[in-house]
Amino acid sequence: MEAWGINYYRVSKGCSVGDVARAQLGDSAVFDYALPQSWVDDCFERGLDPRGNMVWVYDENDFRFGGPWPITRRGIEILALLAR
């Protein structure tokens, strides 16, 4: 992994999305790097590709609920664009 500022890493050869997420979120975080397909489809319709840039983080009090968490700079940009 190569550091990109505060807690953001570039996924590089030999480093998985899960490795990057664990480095940012810690071992106790509950996340999934398999993003919900309907959410990915919505991103694609907007011309955005979140794969490799996001993980899905679950609420520690209720694992039924979760949301996207950026693990790269591009992930931050994608969330900002989706918020418009």
C-alpha positions as CSV (number, residue, x, y, z in Angstrom):
1,M,0.0,0.0,0.0
2,E,1.1,3.5,-0.7
3,A,-0.1,6.3,1.7
4,W,-2.2,9.0,0.1
5,G,-2.6,11.5,2.9
6,I,-4.5,10.8,6.0
7,N,-5.6,7.2,6.0
8,Y,-6.2,6.9,2.3
9,Y,-4.3,4.4,0.3
10,R,-4.0,3.5,-3.3
11,V,-4.8,-0.1,-4.1
12,S,-1.5,-1.4,-5.6
13,K,-0.3,-4.7,-6.9
14,G,-0.5,-7.3,-4.2
15,C,-2.8,-5.2,-2.0
16,S,-6.5,-6.0,-2.0
17,V,-9.4,-3.7,-1.4
18,G,-10.0,-5.6,1.8
19,D,-6.4,-4.9,2.9
20,V,-6.9,-1.2,2.3
21,A,-10.2,-1.1,4.1
22,R,-8.8,-2.9,7.1
23,A,-5.9,-0.5,7.3
24,Q,-8.3,2.4,7.4
25,L,-11.2,1.0,9.4
26,G,-9.4,-1.4,11.8
27,D,-9.9,-5.0,12.4
28,S,-13.2,-4.6,14.3
29,A,-15.0,-2.9,11.5
30,V,-17.7,-4.8,9.7
31,F,-17.5,-4.2,6.0
32,D,-17.9,-6.0,2.7
33,Y,-16.0,-5.2,-0.5
34,A,-18.8,-6.8,-2.5
35,L,-21.0,-3.7,-3.1
36,P,-24.8,-4.1,-3.5
37,Q,-25.4,-4.6,-7.2
38,S,-28.4,-2.1,-7.4
39,W,-26.1,0.6,-5.9
40,V,-23.3,-0.2,-8.4
41,D,-25.9,-0.2,-11.3
42,D,-27.0,3.3,-10.1
43,C,-23.4,4.5,-10.1
44,F,-22.9,3.1,-13.6
45,E,-26.0,4.9,-14.9
46,R,-24.3,8.1,-13.7
47,G,-21.1,7.3,-15.4
48,L,-19.2,6.4,-12.2
49,D,-17.4,3.1,-11.3
50,P,-17.1,2.6,-7.5
51,R,-15.5,-0.8,-7.8
52,G,-12.1,-0.8,-6.1
53,N,-12.8,2.6,-4.6
54,M,-15.4,1.7,-2.0
55,V,-16.4,-0.8,0.6
56,W,-19.8,-1.2,2.2
57,V,-19.6,-0.5,5.9
58,Y,-22.2,-1.8,8.3
59,D,-23.6,-0.2,11.4
60,E,-22.0,-1.7,14.5
61,N,-25.3,-1.7,16.3
62,D,-27.4,-3.2,13.5
63,F,-25.6,-5.1,10.8
64,R,-28.7,-5.0,8.5
65,F,-27.8,-1.4,7.6
66,G,-24.8,0.0,5.9
67,G,-23.5,2.4,3.4
68,P,-20.6,3.2,1.1
69,W,-17.2,4.1,2.5
70,P,-14.5,5.5,0.3
71,I,-11.1,3.9,0.5
72,T,-9.4,5.9,-2.3
73,R,-9.4,9.5,-3.4
74,R,-11.5,8.5,-6.3
75,G,-14.0,7.0,-3.9
76,I,-14.3,10.4,-2.1
77,E,-14.9,12.1,-5.5
78,I,-17.6,9.5,-6.4
79,L,-19.4,10.1,-3.1
80,A,-19.3,13.9,-3.7
81,L,-20.7,13.4,-7.2
82,L,-23.5,11.1,-6.0
83,A,-24.4,13.7,-3.3
84,R,-25.2,16.3,-6.0
